[in-house]
Amino acid sequence: MDTNVPASDAKTPPPQVWPSLRARDARALIRFLADAFGFQEVVAYGEGDFVAHAELAWPEGGGVMLGSDRPEPEGSDIWPGRPGGFTAYVVTADPDAVHARAVAAGARITTALHETDYGSRDFAAADPEGNRWYFGTYPGSPRPAAG
């Protein structure tokens, strides 16, 4: 088990949404997401090149789960997302720094840094698998009051 969180500092995060994806080369994708965008590898289970399950935390909250692409056991549902077909919007307070890191790591920028008409500063990049990652300051609209 790989971990970057010391046991003394480890705690289970509160419930949240964890988008999941599969990769042809999961170990390489984990390295890329950490190097190019700043995700932090929390755990990766598997042997050799195979990753059964990995969790990557986004330093500003949330994260993604991923694993190696593999055939489904007979009789089970087919995994709907194929490698390279994932898209995510990641909220960051500093898209310029994430962009600079991505460029320095050789990420393919698909949409340059820009200001949106709804007040966000965004850019987009593709990872080596072809997944699209959008980074920006837009945190979502305020939630309606419970009632």
Summary of the structure (lengths in Angstrom):
residues: 147
radius of gyration: 16.4
end to end distance: 44.0
largest distance: 50.9
contacts: 375
relative contact order: 0.18
helix: 15%
strand: 31%
